[in-house]
Amino acid sequence: MLRFLRIQHLAVIDSVEVEFDPGLNVLTGETGAGKSILVEAVGLLLGGRASGDLVRTGEDSAAIEALFESGGDELLIRREITAQGRSRAFINGALATAGALKDLSARLIELHGQHEHQTLLDPSTHLGVLDTFGSLDSLAGPCALAFEACRTAQEELARVRTAASDRNARLELIAFQLGELDRAAPKPGEDDELSALRHVLASAERVERLCVESYASLYERDDAILSALGNVWRRVAELADLDPQFQPYLEAREAIKSQLEDLALFLRRYAEGIEASPARLQEVEERLALLERLKRKYGPTLADVISRHRALQLERSDLECGDERIAELERAVDAARTAYLAAAQALSHARRRVAGGFATQLETLLAELAMEQTRFEVRFGGALPEAEWSARGIDAAEFFVSPNPGEDLRPLARIVSGGELSRIMLAIKTLTATSRHGFNDAADRPPSTAAPGLVFDEVDAGIGGRVADVVGRKLRGLGSAFQVLCITHLPQIAAYADTHFQIEKRVDHGRTKTTVRRLDEARRVDELARMLGGEAISDGLRRSAREMLGERAGQAKGESMAKGESERAKANRVAVGEKPPRAPRTHR
């Protein structure tokens, strides 16, 4: 429940502090005084969208701070909004996101703003109402998860099928590219080797001449180096006998001779192996041109070309196995679809099971709200076609109502007036709130600080007179189980309040300011008198206001005594071993 609310520099509010009580808290004031701004402030605390336009003119920022009590724990929430539209949120002093605030809202407070009852005119919201009443989260959650899993599997299958539809064209392209690479059969480093060979072939005559001349100098001429070296080594041998320093050179003579002989043989073979023909040079040029084309297409290096060749081979293998992948995904989609249908059908059966009880209890509540002859029914259509399945299941449901005797049940959106719609919304909120928190009736328990709060912004739209009195009584009953904050313009409802706040707007030094004050008994009489008669408050209006408050107090006391008698009778029955009477079953 909401214990304390502080607002600074928000719209027409400069600074306001309000301490709320359990039970029914009523906020009244002239139209435009700023009552709904308090509701909007609570909405901002619970993750509502912030805007710089909300900051009071001339101020740099606005701040909303509230103390909630939930499950025996106190929770301090603060939201700051700058004039530029930036915002920060804090939970117990720790920085938090707007998403974190929204996660808290379900257990802290429920906001029902102006015109929210218009959402009832949209049949797509009716399943959500039924699920909330029946506490079907344990079935709706798995259904939503199963739908998401089914949709994911279907999207993957569609993706693979789309890829498969282009598979043949892709395979043709891969086959062409692989054929091109297979025919070329490039080898690592081949382009460097061919470049060197091309350079040699382009200078073949010169290379051959140099080889022949070098070979002759080493081996064939009369003054051949190898022959002359024999004389050198003999002289070195004699020197070595005279001085041991020449001995290492003498020992190296065989190695030097061997190297020179190998060089001579290589020169001869190399010269003989040169194919100094234009045809061979043309062949090398063409091969190099082919490798360059492959590098431009698949490269940029020959190593990249060879790597691309292997990658294309793997891709072709994967594409040729595509039918197996599609078959595997089809089996996965079938399994996900079966799981979703099972979850959706379980949810559908549960909805149909609780729909009758929902209609019966709603009719009972509407009778208490001066709609005694109202008939209500939840009608389900046939199972939706697969294209319309959703996370909510396979159902389509709509509320049908007949507020007047003798009239057929018709869709809710087509027949109810604004006042009837407001009362139906209040009855539904009462039902869903009490069922969600495990109460058979709002009056079954005293005010609880552990229960969440309910905020109603002008739930009295379109009603008045006797109906307003009934709505006030119902709100007071709802306040027995929850903290209720209600903004109203009707004195019949305000008179039922456990705590009454007046919201006033005044102009001070050229600035509009909104204030909130808790009313004592005397001021409460004046406020009800104003609501009854307007600005001019007469003694007669005050008497009427006192009578109204007296009647409400008497009713509340009588209800309390009746409840006490009922509780004592129940206790006596238990004491003597008597079973309590069972509630009569209602058959539709």
C-alpha positions in Angstrom: 0.0 0.0 0.0 1.0 3.6 -0.5 2.0 5.2 2.8 3.5 8.6 1.8 3.7 10.6 -1.4 5.8 13.7 -2.0 5.7 15.7 -5.2 7.9 18.6 -6.2 7.7 20.9 -9.3 5.3 18.6 -11.2 2.9 20.5 -13.6 0.8 22.9 -11.4 2.1 21.2 -8.2 4.9 23.1 -6.6 5.3 21.0 -3.4 2.9 18.6 -1.9 3.2 15.9 0.8 0.4 13.4 1.4 0.2 10.7 4.0 -2.4 8.0 3.0 -4.2 5.6 5.3 -5.5 2.1 4.8 -9.1 1.7 3.6 -10.9 4.1 1.3 -9.0 7.4 0.6 -11.0 9.9 -1.3 -9.6 12.9 -3.2 -12.0 15.7 -4.2 -11.7 19.1 -5.6 -12.8 21.3 -8.5 -12.3 20.3 -12.1 -8.8 21.2 -13.2 -7.5 21.5 -9.6 -4.8 18.8 -10.3 -6.4 15.6 -8.9 -5.3 13.5 -11.8 -1.8 14.8 -11.6 -1.5 12.8 -8.3 -2.5 9.7 -10.2 0.0 10.5 -12.9 2.7 11.0 -10.3 2.1 7.5 -9.0 2.2 6.2 -12.5 5.6 7.8 -13.0 6.9 6.1 -9.9 5.8 2.8 -11.3 7.7 3.2 -14.6 5.4 5.4 -16.6 6.8 7.4 -19.5 8.5 10.6 -18.4 8.4 13.9 -20.3 10.1 17.2 -19.8 6.7 18.9 -20.3 5.7 17.6 -16.9 8.2 19.8 -15.2 6.8 22.9 -13.6 7.5 26.1 -15.7 10.6 27.8 -14.5 12.0 24.7 -12.7 15.0 22.6 -13.8 13.5 19.3 -12.6 10.6 17.5 -10.9 10.8 14.8 -8.3 8.3 12.3 -7.0 9.0 10.2 -3.9 6.8 7.6 -2.3 7.0 5.2 0.6 5.2 1.8 -0.1 4.6 -1.1 2.3 4.6 -4.5 0.8 4.7 -7.8 2.6 5.8 -6.1 5.8 8.7 -4.4 4.1 9.0 -0.7 3.4 10.0 0.4 -0.1 11.2 3.9 -0.9 10.9 4.9 -4.6 12.0 8.1 -6.1 11.8 9.4 -9.7 13.5 12.6 -11.0 12.6 14.2 -14.3 14.6 17.0 -15.9 13.2 19.8 -18.1 15.0 18.1 -21.0 13.1 14.9 -20.5 15.8 12.8 -18.9 14.8 10.8 -15.8 16.4 8.8 -13.1 14.8 6.3 -10.7 15.9 5.0 -7.3 14.6 2.1 -5.2 15.7 2.3 -1.6 18.4 4.7 -2.6 19.8 2.5 -5.4 19.7 3.6 -9.0 17.1 1.6 -10.9 15.6 1.4 -14.4 12.1 2.2 -15.4 11.7 -1.5 -16.3 12.6 -2.3 -12.7 9.8 0.1 -11.5 7.3 -1.6 -13.8 8.2 -5.0 -12.3 7.3 -3.7 -8.9 4.0 -2.3 -9.9 2.1 -5.6 -9.8 2.6 -6.0 -6.1 2.5 -2.4 -5.0 -0.5 -0.6 -6.7 -2.9 -0.9 -9.6 -3.9 2.3 -11.5 -7.2 2.6 -13.2 -7.2 6.0 -14.9 -9.9 8.1 -16.5 -11.6 6.5 -19.5 -10.0 3.1 -18.8 -13.4 1.6 -18.8 -13.4 2.3 -22.5 -11.0 -0.6 -22.9 -13.9 -2.9 -22.2 -15.3 -1.9 -25.6 -12.4 -3.8 -27.2 -13.1 -7.5 -27.2 -9.4 -8.3 -27.4 -9.1 -7.3 -23.8 -11.7 -9.7 -22.5 -9.6 -12.8 -22.4 -7.1 -11.0 -20.2 -9.9 -10.1 -17.7 -11.0 -13.8 -17.6 -7.4 -15.0 -17.1 -6.9 -12.6 -14.3 -10.1 -13.6 -12.6 -9.4 -17.3 -12.9 -5.7 -16.8 -11.8 -4.7 -18.7 -15.0 -1.1 -17.4 -15.0 0.1 -21.0 -14.5 -1.5 -21.9 -17.8 -1.2 -18.7 -19.7 2.6 -18.5 -19.1 3.4 -21.9 -20.6 1.1 -21.2 -23.5 2.9 -18.0 -24.3 6.3 -19.7 -24.0 5.1 -22.6 -26.2 3.8 -20.1 -28.8 7.2 -18.3 -28.9 9.0 -21.7 -29.3 6.7 -22.7 -32.1 7.1 -19.3 -33.9 10.9 -19.5 -33.6 10.9 -23.0 -35.1 8.6 -21.9 -37.9 10.8 -18.8 -38.7 13.9 -21.0 -38.8 12.2 -23.5 -41.2 11.0 -20.6 -43.4 14.5 -19.2 -43.5 16.0 -22.6 -44.5 13.3 -23.1 -47.1 14.0 -19.7 -48.5 17.6 -20.5 -48.7 16.7 -23.9 -50.3 14.6 -22.2 -52.9 17.8 -20.5 -54.2 19.8 -23.7 -53.6 19.8 -24.9 -57.2 21.0 -21.6 -58.5 23.6 -21.5 -55.8 24.7 -25.0 -56.6 25.0 -24.1 -60.3 27.2 -21.2 -59.4 29.4 -23.3 -57.0 29.7 -26.0 -59.7 30.9 -23.4 -62.2 33.4 -21.9 -59.7 34.7 -25.3 -58.6 35.1 -26.4 -62.3 37.1 -23.3 -63.0 39.4 -23.9 -59.9 39.6 -27.7 -60.6 40.8 -27.1 -64.1 43.3 -24.5 -63.0 44.5 -26.8 -60.1 46.7 -24.0 -58.5 49.5 -25.1 -56.3 50.9 -23.2 -53.3 53.7 -20.8 -54.4 53.2 -21.7 -58.1 52.8 -18.0 -59.2 56.2 -17.1 -57.6 57.9 -20.0 -59.4 56.4 -19.2 -62.7 57.4 -15.5 -62.4 61.0 -16.5 -61.9 60.9 -18.9 -64.8 59.3 -16.3 -67.1 62.2 -13.9 -66.3 64.7 -16.7 -67.2 63.0 -17.6 -70.4 62.8 -14.0 -71.5 66.7 -13.9 -71.3 67.4 -17.5 -72.4 70.2 -16.8 -74.8 72.1 -14.7 -72.4 71.7 -17.2 -69.6 72.8 -20.1 -71.8 75.9 -18.1 -72.9 76.8 -17.3 -69.4 76.4 -20.9 -68.3 78.6 -22.2 -71.2 81.3 -19.7 -70.6 81.4 -20.3 -66.9 81.5 -24.1 -67.4 84.4 -23.7 -69.9 86.3 -21.5 -67.5 85.9 -24.1 -64.8 86.5 -27.2 -66.7 87.1 -27.2 -70.5 89.6 -24.6 -71.4 93.4 -25.1 -71.3 93.6 -22.7 -68.5 90.5 -24.1 -66.7 90.3 -23.2 -63.1 90.0 -26.7 -61.8 93.2 -27.7 -63.6 95.1 -24.6 -62.4 94.0 -25.3 -58.8 96.0 -28.6 -58.8 99.2 -26.5 -59.1 97.9 -24.2 -56.4 97.3 -27.1 -54.0 100.7 -28.6 -54.6 102.4 -25.3 -53.6 100.1 -24.9 -50.6 101.2 -28.5 -49.5 104.8 -27.5 -49.6 104.0 -24.4 -47.6 102.1 -26.5 -45.1 105.3 -28.6 -44.6 107.2 -25.4 -43.9 104.5 -23.6 -41.8 101.5 -25.4 -40.1 99.4 -22.3 -40.6 98.6 -23.4 -44.2 97.4 -26.8 -43.0 93.7 -25.8 -42.6 93.5 -24.5 -46.1 95.1 -27.7 -47.4 92.5 -29.7 -45.6 89.7 -27.7 -47.2 90.9 -28.4 -50.8 88.7 -31.4 -51.3 85.6 -29.6 -50.3 86.5 -26.6 -52.5 87.2 -28.9 -55.4 83.9 -30.7 -54.9 81.9 -27.5 -54.8 83.5 -26.2 -58.0 82.9 -29.5 -59.7 79.2 -29.4 -58.6 78.9 -25.9 -59.9 80.4 -26.9 -63.2 78.0 -29.8 -63.6 75.0 -27.6 -62.6 76.0 -25.0 -65.2 76.2 -27.6 -67.9 72.9 -29.2 -67.0 71.2 -25.8 -66.6 72.4 -24.7 -70.0 71.3 -27.9 -71.6 67.8 -27.7 -69.9 66.9 -24.2 -71.0 64.1 -24.4 -73.5 64.7 -21.2 -75.2 61.6 -21.3 -77.4 58.8 -18.7 -77.8 56.2 -21.5 -77.2 57.5 -22.3 -73.8 57.6 -18.6 -72.8 54.0 -18.2 -74.1 52.9 -21.2 -72.1 54.3 -19.7 -68.9 52.8 -16.3 -69.7 49.3 -17.8 -70.2 49.6 -19.8 -66.9 50.5 -16.7 -65.0 47.7 -14.8 -66.6 45.2 -17.5 -65.5 46.5 -17.4 -61.9 46.2 -13.6 -61.9 42.6 -13.9 -63.0 41.9 -16.4 -60.2 43.5 -14.2 -57.7 41.4 -11.2 -58.7 38.3 -13.3 -58.5 38.9 -15.4 -55.4 42.1 -13.9 -54.0 43.9 -11.6 -53.5 46.6 -14.1 -53.0 47.1 -17.6 -54.5 46.8 -19.0 -50.9 43.3 -17.3 -50.7 42.3 -18.9 -54.0 43.2 -22.3 -52.7 41.3 -21.6 -49.4 38.3 -20.5 -51.4 38.4 -23.7 -53.3 38.1 -25.8 -50.1 35.3 -23.5 -48.8 33.3 -24.0 -51.9 33.6 -27.7 -51.7 32.3 -27.6 -48.1 29.4 -25.3 -49.1 28.4 -27.7 -51.9 28.4 -30.5 -49.4 26.2 -28.6 -47.0 23.7 -27.6 -49.7 23.5 -31.1 -50.9 22.5 -32.1 -47.4 19.8 -29.3 -47.2 16.9 -31.7 -47.6 17.9 -33.4 -44.4 18.0 -30.1 -42.5 14.6 -29.2 -43.8 13.2 -32.5 -42.7 14.8 -32.1 -39.3 13.3 -28.6 -38.9 9.9 -29.8 -40.1 9.9 -32.4 -37.3 10.9 -29.7 -34.8 8.0 -27.4 -36.0 5.5 -30.3 -35.6 6.7 -31.0 -32.1 6.5 -27.3 -31.1 3.1 -27.0 -32.7 1.9 -30.0 -30.8 3.3 -28.7 -27.5 1.6 -25.3 -28.2 -1.7 -26.8 -29.0 -1.6 -28.9 -25.8 -0.9 -25.8 -23.7 -3.4 -23.6 -25.6 -6.2 -26.2 -25.2 -5.5 -26.6 -21.5 -5.8 -22.9 -21.2 -8.9 -22.8 -23.3 -10.6 -25.5 -21.1 -9.7 -23.6 -18.0 -11.1 -20.4 -19.4 -14.4 -22.1 -20.2 -14.5 -23.6 -16.8 -14.1 -20.2 -15.0 -16.3 -18.2 -17.4 -19.5 -19.4 -15.8 -18.4 -18.5 -12.3 -17.1 -15.1 -13.5 -20.4 -14.3 -15.1 -22.4 -15.4 -12.0 -20.3 -13.4 -9.6 -20.3 -10.4 -11.9 -24.1 -10.4 -12.1 -24.2 -10.5 -8.3 -21.9 -7.5 -8.0 -23.8 -5.6 -10.7 -27.0 -6.2 -8.7 -25.3 -4.5 -5.8 -24.4 -1.6 -8.1 -28.1 -1.0 -9.0 -28.1 -3.2 -12.1 -30.3 -5.9 -10.6 -31.7 -7.3 -13.8 -28.4 -7.5 -15.7 -27.5 -10.7 -17.4 -23.9 -11.3 -18.4 -22.2 -14.0 -20.4 -18.8 -14.8 -21.8 -19.2 -16.2 -25.3 -16.4 -18.1 -27.0 -16.1 -18.4 -30.7 -14.7 -21.5 -32.4 -11.0 -22.2 -32.3 -9.1 -19.6 -34.2 -7.5 -20.5 -37.5 -3.8 -21.2 -37.2 -2.9 -17.9 -38.8 -4.5 -16.1 -35.9 -2.9 -18.2 -33.1 -1.1 -16.0 -30.6 0.7 -16.1 -27.2 -2.8 -15.8 -25.6 -3.9 -19.1 -27.1 -6.4 -20.2 -29.7 -9.5 -18.6 -28.1 -11.7 -15.7 -29.2 -14.0 -14.5 -26.5 -16.3 -11.5 -26.0 -18.5 -10.2 -23.2 -22.2 -10.2 -23.8 -24.6 -8.3 -21.6 -28.3 -7.4 -21.2 -28.8 -4.7 -18.7 -32.6 -4.6 -19.1 -35.2 -7.3 -18.7 -36.6 -8.7 -22.0 -33.6 -7.7 -24.0 -31.3 -10.2 -25.7 -27.7 -10.5 -24.8 -25.7 -8.3 -27.0 -22.0 -7.4 -27.3 -20.9 -5.2 -24.4 -19.7 -2.4 -26.8 -23.0 -2.1 -28.5 -25.5 -1.6 -25.7 -24.2 -0.1 -22.5 -24.3 3.6 -21.4 -21.4 5.4 -19.9 -22.7 4.9 -16.4 -23.3 1.2 -16.9 -19.9 0.8 -18.4 -18.3 2.5 -15.4 -20.2 0.2 -13.0 -19.2 -2.9 -15.0 -15.6 -1.8 -14.9 -15.8 -1.3 -11.1 -17.4 -4.8 -10.7 -14.7 -6.4 -12.9 -11.9 -4.7 -11.0 -13.4 -5.8 -7.7 -13.7 -9.4 -8.9 -10.2 -9.6 -10.5 -8.6 -7.8 -7.5 -10.2 -10.1 -4.9 -9.7 -13.3 -6.8 -6.0 -12.5 -7.7 -5.2 -12.1 -4.0 -7.2 -15.0 -2.7 -10.2 -13.2 -1.2 -13.7 -14.6 -1.8 -15.1 -11.1 -1.2 -13.6 -7.7 -0.5 -15.3 -7.6 2.8 -13.9 -10.9 4.0 -10.9 -9.3 5.7 -10.0 -6.1 7.5 -7.8 -3.5 6.0 -4.4 -5.0 5.3 -1.1 -3.2 5.0 0.2 -6.2 2.9 -2.3 -5.9 0.2 -1.6 -3.7 -2.8 -3.4 -0.4 -3.4 -6.0 0.3 -6.0 -6.3 3.8 -7.6 -9.5 4.8 -9.3 -9.5 8.1 -11.2 -13.1 9.2 -11.6 -14.7 5.8 -11.6 -18.0 7.7 -11.1 -18.2 8.9 -14.7 -21.7 8.9 -16.0 -23.5 7.9 -12.8 -25.3 9.8 -10.0 -28.0 9.6 -7.4 -28.8 6.2 -5.9 -26.3 4.5 -8.2 -23.5 6.8 -6.8 -24.4 5.7 -3.3 -24.2 2.1 -4.2 -20.8 2.6 -5.9 -19.5 4.4 -2.8 -20.7 1.5 -0.6 -18.9 -0.9 -2.9 -15.7 1.1 -2.9 -15.8 1.2 0.9 -16.2 -2.6 0.9 -13.3 -2.9 -1.5 -11.3 -0.7 1.0 -11.8 -3.5 3.6 -9.3 -5.7 1.7 -7.2 -3.1 -0.2 -6.0 0.4 0.2 -8.2 2.3 -2.3 -7.5 5.8 -3.6 -10.5 7.3 -5.4 -10.8 10.6 -7.2 -14.4 11.6 -7.4 -16.8 14.5 -8.0 -19.8 12.9 -6.3 -20.6 13.6 -2.6 -22.4 10.3 -2.3 -19.1 8.5 -2.9 -16.9 10.9 -0.9 -19.1 10.4 2.1 -18.0 6.8 2.4 -14.3 7.7 2.7 -12.3 6.5 5.6 -9.9 9.4 4.8 -10.8 12.5 2.8 -8.4 14.8 1.0 -9.2 18.1 -0.6 -7.3 19.3 -3.6 -7.3 23.0 -4.3 -5.8 25.2 -6.9 -5.1 28.9 -6.3 -3.1 31.7 -7.9 -0.4 33.1 -5.7 1.9 36.0 -7.0 0.9 35.2 -10.5 1.7 31.5 -10.2 -0.9 28.6 -10.1 -0.3 26.2 -7.2 -2.1 23.0 -6.2 -2.3 22.0 -2.6 -3.6 18.8 -0.9 -4.9 18.7 2.7 -6.5 16.1 4.9 -9.9 17.1 6.0 -11.1 16.9 9.6 -14.8 16.4 10.4 -15.8 20.1 10.1 -13.9 20.7 6.8 -15.2 17.5 5.5 -18.8 18.8 6.0 -17.9 21.9 4.1 -16.4 20.0 1.2 -19.4 17.7 0.9 -21.7 20.8 1.1 -19.6 22.4 -1.7 -20.0 19.2 -3.8 -23.7 19.2 -3.1 -24.4 22.8 -3.9 -21.5 24.7 -5.4 -19.5 27.7 -4.1 -22.3 29.2 -2.0 -22.4 26.9 1.1 -25.6 27.4 3.1 -26.5 26.0 6.5 -29.0 23.7 4.7 -26.2 22.2 2.6 -24.1 21.7 5.7 -27.0 19.9 7.4 -27.4 17.7 4.4 -23.7 16.9 4.4 -23.8 16.0 8.1 -26.8 13.8 7.5 -25.0 12.1 4.7 -21.9 11.5 6.8 -24.1 10.3 9.7 -26.0 7.9 7.5 -22.7 6.5 6.1 -21.3 6.1 9.6 -24.4 4.3 10.7 -24.3 2.0 7.8 -20.7 1.2 8.4 -21.4 0.5 12.1 -24.3 -1.7 11.2 -22.3 -3.6 8.7 -19.5 -4.0 11.2 -22.0 -5.3 13.9 -23.6 -7.6 11.4 -20.3 -9.0 10.4 -19.3 -9.4 14.1 -22.6 -11.3 14.7 -21.9 -13.5 11.7 -18.4 -14.2 12.9 -19.7 -15.0 16.4 -22.4 -17.3 15.0 -19.8 -19.0 12.9 -17.5 -19.5 16.0 -20.4 -20.9 18.0 -21.2 -23.4 15.2 -17.6 -24.5 15.2 -17.6 -24.8 19.0 -20.5 -27.2 19.1 -19.3 -29.2 16.1 -21.9 -27.9 13.7 -20.9 -27.6 10.0 -21.4 -24.2 8.5 -24.1 -24.0 5.9 -23.0 -24.3 2.3 -23.6 -21.5 -0.1 -26.4 -22.4 -2.6 -25.1 -23.3 -6.1 -26.3 -21.1 -8.9 -27.1 -22.9 -12.1 -27.1 -21.0 -15.4 
